[in-house]
Amino acid sequence: MIDLTLLINISDQVSNLSTLPFGAEFGFNGNILETNVINLAVVIGIVVSFGGDALRSLLENRRQTILNSLQEADQRAEEAKEKLSKAKYQLELAQKKGTEIRQQGSITAEQEKKQCIRQTQEDAQRLEEVKQETLQMQQQKTISQVSQQVVSLALNQVRDKLKTRLDPSFHSSVNNFNIVLFTNYKVH
């Protein structure tokens, strides 16, 4: 690749040639090597003078594009870092929330378990009380039925005895006894 400063020096020399005074000598140079070098220098000078600005602007545009790309990449990297830090923060919050929910779930499950146990114990106690009440009612009902049967049997036996022993003299003595009781009761 051709050094840019060499091209600029050649361009300056060619421009110095164009400022020769009128009357300076131009002649025929028969040396092929010198003429080729001069021709090459003239061509390079023309290319540098006309193409140098385009090349410089092209290089400057490329440099500016690269700088802009680097700045955009830096900006995107910063944005990515910010997004990453936000995501990490949100992950920490989510993990804390998950831990809190698990702990709250465990506490709630334990409370529900205790509540169910307490409710079951209360229900069992109520059932036991209902059972005892039912047993007492059945016992009282049975006692009442047995008592009625005993009283009924006793009354039947008394009637039978009264019918078999009831003669007019016994009947008269029972009536007299009741009259005495009744008169004694009225007096007091």
HELIX and SHEET records of a PDB file:
HELIX    1   1 LEU A    4  LEU A   17  1                                  14    
HELIX    2   2 ILE A   32  ARG A  165  1                                 134    
HELIX    3   3 PRO A  168  VAL A  187  1                                  20    
END                                                                             
